[in-house]
């Protein structure tokens, strides 16, 4: 465990301690185990750092609603404690968004983004949401509206604690388009063309925003494309990081 501002951060540090370090950040609602399949193949060649992000796995929940900058500073503090100055960074989904922001601010050797959101989705609010907002304005219906919100929200939102819900809202509403333009390290992007969480059109846009980047789109794969086509993912990691 690593203690950061009173928060316990669970992580694994194993593999070849003399090899290039690879740091893995999982997606929302996940944990270290989701990254093991793309870490274990490199146990003999690389130093592997897998982190349970705060609020997930065995790591403590933050005591207030962190924004993405807080996650980046936590990661930077942990890596400093491990004497890692220029990591290879691999992030999936929420972990990819943190990785993207980290790479825009700190030195990174190579960056791999797996189905990583980076911009705010602009959607017309569904009728049920418009009704909910109206209900909140009616005297006596405030508490009922909050219960309805929990039932109508996303699965991630419904399953989260109040603090984690606030963090999720901050994450979803944070746009990193300008930060993506600042990334200088070689970057590889992996996506599924059937991703319903983050559309594949975002992958092509992200490739244009980041200089010195490449993109592979897996046909027929979803938001977990990196696992659905595991053999190819590990081949890409091995070739790219080498």
C-alpha positions as CSV (number, residue, x, y, z in Angstrom):
1,X,0.0,0.0,0.0
2,X,1.0,3.6,-0.6
3,X,-0.4,6.4,1.5
4,X,-1.3,9.6,-0.4
5,X,-2.9,12.4,1.6
6,X,-4.4,9.9,4.0
7,X,-5.7,7.7,1.2
8,X,-4.4,4.1,0.9
9,X,-3.5,3.2,-2.7
10,X,-3.2,-0.5,-3.5
11,X,-0.7,-1.5,-6.2
12,X,1.4,-4.3,-7.4
13,X,5.1,-3.9,-8.4
14,X,6.5,-7.0,-9.9
15,X,8.3,-8.4,-13.0
16,X,11.8,-7.6,-14.1
17,X,12.9,-4.8,-11.9
18,X,15.7,-3.9,-14.4
19,X,13.3,-3.7,-17.3
20,X,11.4,-0.7,-18.7
21,X,8.6,0.1,-16.3
22,X,5.0,-0.2,-17.6
23,X,2.2,1.4,-15.5
24,X,-1.3,0.1,-15.9
25,X,-4.5,2.1,-15.1
26,X,-7.9,0.3,-15.2
27,X,-11.3,1.7,-16.2
28,X,-14.2,2.9,-14.1
29,X,-15.6,0.3,-11.7
30,X,-12.7,-2.1,-12.4
31,X,-9.5,-3.0,-10.6
32,X,-6.0,-4.4,-11.1
33,X,-7.3,-7.8,-12.2
34,X,-8.7,-6.2,-15.4
35,X,-5.1,-5.3,-16.5
36,X,-3.4,-8.5,-15.5
37,X,-4.0,-10.2,-18.9
38,X,-1.9,-7.4,-20.6
39,X,0.7,-7.3,-17.9
40,X,1.6,-10.9,-17.1
41,X,3.1,-11.6,-20.6
42,X,5.8,-9.1,-19.9
43,X,6.8,-10.3,-16.4
44,X,10.2,-11.5,-17.6
45,X,11.1,-8.3,-19.6
46,X,9.5,-5.4,-17.8
47,X,8.9,-3.9,-14.4
48,X,5.1,-3.9,-14.0
49,X,3.1,-1.5,-11.9
50,X,-0.6,-2.1,-11.6
51,X,-2.7,0.3,-9.6
52,X,-6.1,0.1,-8.0
53,X,-7.3,3.7,-8.6
54,X,-8.7,5.4,-5.5
55,X,-12.3,4.2,-4.8
56,X,-11.8,0.9,-6.6
57,X,-10.4,-2.5,-5.8
58,X,-8.5,-2.5,-2.5
59,X,-7.7,1.3,-2.6
60,X,-9.5,3.7,-0.3
61,X,-12.1,6.0,-1.5
62,X,-11.2,9.7,-1.6
63,X,-12.6,11.8,1.2
64,X,-13.8,14.4,-1.3
65,X,-14.8,14.5,-5.0
66,X,-11.4,14.3,-6.8
67,X,-11.1,15.8,-10.2
68,X,-8.8,14.3,-12.9
69,X,-5.9,16.5,-11.7
70,X,-6.1,14.9,-8.3
71,X,-5.7,11.4,-9.9
72,X,-2.8,12.7,-11.9
73,X,-1.0,14.1,-8.9
74,X,-1.6,10.9,-7.0
75,X,-0.1,8.9,-9.8
76,X,2.9,11.2,-10.0
77,X,3.5,11.0,-6.2
78,X,3.3,7.2,-6.3
79,X,5.7,6.9,-9.3
80,X,8.2,9.2,-7.6
81,X,8.1,7.0,-4.5
82,X,9.0,4.1,-6.8
83,X,11.8,6.1,-8.5
84,X,10.0,5.9,-11.8
85,X,10.6,9.1,-13.8
86,X,9.5,8.3,-17.3
87,X,7.1,5.4,-17.4
88,X,5.4,3.5,-20.2
89,X,1.8,4.2,-19.5
90,X,-1.2,2.0,-20.5
91,X,-4.8,3.1,-19.5
92,X,-8.2,1.8,-20.3
93,X,-11.3,4.0,-20.4
94,X,-11.2,6.2,-17.2
95,X,-7.6,5.1,-16.6
96,X,-6.9,6.1,-20.2
97,X,-8.3,9.6,-19.6
98,X,-6.0,9.9,-16.5
99,X,-3.1,8.6,-18.6
100,X,-3.8,11.1,-21.3
101,X,-3.8,14.0,-18.8
102,X,-0.7,12.7,-17.1
103,X,1.2,12.5,-20.4
104,X,0.3,16.1,-21.2
105,X,2.0,17.3,-18.0
106,X,4.8,14.8,-17.2
107,X,7.5,12.9,-19.1
108,X,6.2,9.6,-20.5
109,X,8.2,7.1,-22.6
110,X,5.3,5.5,-24.5
111,X,1.6,5.9,-24.1
112,X,-1.1,3.4,-25.0
113,X,-4.7,4.4,-24.8
114,X,-7.4,1.7,-24.7
115,X,-10.9,3.1,-25.6
116,X,-10.1,6.3,-23.7
117,X,-12.7,9.1,-23.6
118,X,-11.3,12.6,-23.8
119,X,-14.1,15.0,-24.6
120,X,-17.6,15.9,-23.2
121,X,-20.5,14.2,-25.0
122,X,-23.0,16.7,-26.2
123,X,-26.5,15.1,-26.1
124,X,-30.0,16.3,-26.2
125,X,-31.4,15.5,-22.8
126,X,-34.0,12.7,-22.9
127,X,-37.5,13.5,-22.0
128,X,-37.2,11.6,-18.6
129,X,-34.3,13.9,-17.6
130,X,-36.2,17.1,-18.6
131,X,-39.2,15.8,-16.5
132,X,-36.8,15.1,-13.6
133,X,-35.5,18.7,-13.7
134,X,-39.0,20.0,-13.6
135,X,-39.9,17.7,-10.7
136,X,-37.0,19.1,-8.6
137,X,-38.6,22.6,-9.0
138,X,-41.9,21.5,-7.5
139,X,-42.2,22.0,-3.7
140,X,-42.0,18.7,-1.9
141,X,-40.7,16.6,-4.8
142,X,-37.0,17.3,-4.3
143,X,-36.3,14.0,-2.5
144,X,-38.4,12.0,-4.8
145,X,-36.6,13.5,-7.8
146,X,-33.2,12.4,-6.3
147,X,-34.5,8.9,-5.9
148,X,-35.7,8.9,-9.5
149,X,-32.3,10.2,-10.6
150,X,-30.5,7.3,-9.0
151,X,-32.9,4.8,-10.7
152,X,-32.6,6.4,-14.1
153,X,-28.9,7.1,-14.1
154,X,-26.2,4.9,-15.7
155,X,-25.2,1.7,-14.1
156,X,-21.9,3.2,-13.0
157,X,-23.7,6.1,-11.4
158,X,-26.2,3.9,-9.6
159,X,-23.5,1.6,-8.2
160,X,-21.3,4.4,-6.9
161,X,-21.2,6.0,-3.5
162,X,-22.1,9.7,-3.2
163,X,-18.4,10.8,-3.5
164,X,-17.7,8.5,-6.4
165,X,-20.9,9.7,-8.1
166,X,-19.5,13.2,-7.9
167,X,-16.2,12.1,-9.2
168,X,-17.9,10.3,-12.1
169,X,-19.8,13.5,-13.0
170,X,-16.6,15.5,-12.9
171,X,-14.9,12.9,-15.1
172,X,-17.7,12.8,-17.7
173,X,-17.8,16.6,-17.8
174,X,-14.0,17.2,-18.2
175,X,-12.8,17.8,-21.8
176,X,-9.2,17.0,-22.6
177,X,-9.1,18.0,-26.2
178,X,-6.5,20.8,-25.7
179,X,-4.5,18.6,-23.4
180,X,-4.3,15.8,-26.0
181,X,-2.6,18.3,-28.3
182,X,0.2,18.8,-25.8
183,X,1.3,15.1,-25.7
184,X,4.8,14.7,-27.2
185,X,5.5,11.0,-26.5
186,X,4.8,8.2,-29.1
187,X,1.2,7.1,-28.6
188,X,-0.7,4.1,-29.7
189,X,-4.5,3.9,-29.6
190,X,-6.6,0.8,-29.5
191,X,-10.4,0.8,-30.0
192,X,-13.3,-1.4,-30.9
193,X,-15.6,-0.4,-33.8
194,X,-18.6,-1.7,-31.7
195,X,-17.8,0.4,-28.7
196,X,-21.1,1.8,-27.3
197,X,-19.5,3.7,-24.4
198,X,-17.0,5.8,-26.4
199,X,-17.7,5.9,-30.2
200,X,-14.9,4.8,-32.6
201,X,-15.2,8.3,-34.2
202,X,-13.5,9.6,-31.1
203,X,-10.6,7.3,-31.8
204,X,-10.0,8.8,-35.2
205,X,-10.3,12.3,-33.7
206,X,-7.9,11.5,-30.9
207,X,-5.3,10.2,-33.4
208,X,-5.4,13.5,-35.2
209,X,-5.0,15.5,-32.0
210,X,-1.9,13.6,-30.8
211,X,1.3,14.0,-32.8
212,X,3.3,10.9,-33.4
213,X,0.3,8.6,-32.7
214,X,-1.1,5.5,-34.4
215,X,-4.4,3.7,-34.2
216,X,-5.7,0.2,-34.5
217,X,-9.5,-0.5,-34.6
218,X,-10.6,-4.0,-33.8
219,X,-13.6,-5.2,-35.9
220,X,-16.6,-6.4,-34.0
221,X,-15.1,-5.5,-30.6
222,X,-16.7,-3.4,-27.8
223,X,-15.4,-1.1,-25.1
224,X,-13.3,-4.0,-23.9
225,X,-11.6,-4.5,-27.2
226,X,-8.2,-4.8,-25.7
227,X,-9.3,-8.0,-23.9
228,X,-11.5,-9.3,-26.7
229,X,-8.5,-9.4,-29.0
230,X,-6.0,-10.1,-26.3
231,X,-3.3,-11.8,-28.5
232,X,-3.1,-8.8,-30.9
233,X,-3.1,-6.3,-28.0
234,X,-0.2,-8.0,-26.3
235,X,1.7,-8.2,-29.6
236,X,1.2,-4.4,-30.1
237,X,2.4,-3.7,-26.6
238,X,5.5,-5.8,-27.0
239,X,6.4,-4.2,-30.4
240,X,5.5,-0.6,-29.4
241,X,7.2,-0.5,-26.0
242,X,10.3,-2.4,-27.3
